[in-house]
Amino acid sequence: MSTVAWLLAVIPLLLGPPVAALAMGVAQWSKSGQGKGPSETWRTIMLVALLNIVLSLVFWRFALDEAGSVLPGFAHWIRALLGLPGQGHAGVIAIEA
């Protein structure tokens, strides 16, 4: 079970697999009994999963900011390419037939 958790913990850019690995680690921790913490392996898996979640959220935050700044110009270019009327956009040369 720890091998599957390791694989889930290290999958980058997706939030589901590391969250599943973290949940598996918490489940193992609760199975270990009162007063005992998780084993060293499970602590490491949970730490890697948590770091992966944080880094993935940081990546997606910056990626969405970048996409938000590029998307209007791209949408205008597609409209112009297809010959659809569109709103003017500063810095984009209008293509007229």
N, C-alpha and C positions, 0 to 999 in steps of 0.2 A: 504494500500500500504506500510506503514511503517513496518508492520509485515513481509511481504515478503522481504523487504530490510534487516531487521534484520537477517532473516534466511540466506539470501545470504551473508551477511557481515561476519558471523561467521563460514562458512564452511572452515575448514582448508585444507591446502596443494594444493588446486586448485585455480588457478588464476581467472578463469572466473566468478564465483559467486561474489567474493568481488569487482571485477571490475564493474560488473553489479550493485551492490548495490551502489558503488561510483557514477556511472552514474545516477542512480535514484536520489541520493542526489543532484547532480549538477542540474538535471532537476527540482527538487523541488525548489532549490535555485533560478533558473532563473524564475520560475513561481511566486516566492514571490514578485517580483517587484523591481524597482530601489531603491537602497540605503538600502534595507532590507536584512539582512543575513538570512540564513536558521534557522529554529526553533531549539531549544535545542535538540530535538529528532533526527532531521536530521543531526545536527553537530556531535552528538555522533555516529550515524550510519556511517557517512563518516569517522570519526576518527578510529572506529573499523575496517572498511573495509580497510583503508589505512595501519593500523598496521598489519592486516592479510596478505595483499599483501607483505609487507616488510618482515615479518617473514617467509612467504612461500618461497619467493625468497632466503632468507638466508638458509633455510632448503634444498631447491633443489640444491643450490650451493654446500653445504657440501656433500649432498647425491651423486651428480654426481662426485665429487672429489673422494669419497670413492669407488664408483662403477668403476671409471677409474683405480684405483689401484688394485682392486680385479678381474676385468674382464679378463685380460690376463691369469692369472693362472687358472681361471675357464674354459676358452676356451681351454687351453692346456689339462686340465683334461678331458673335454668332448671328445676332439679328441682322447686322449689315451684310453678312455673308449670305444669308437666306433671303435678303431683300425685304425684310419685315420693317415696318416703321418702328422707330425706337426713340427714346429720349436722348438728347444730346449729352455727351459726357466729356468733360474737360480733358484735353490731352489726347483724344482719339480723333483721327481724321475720318470724317464722314465719307462714305462711299455712295455716290449717287449715280443712277443710271441715266 
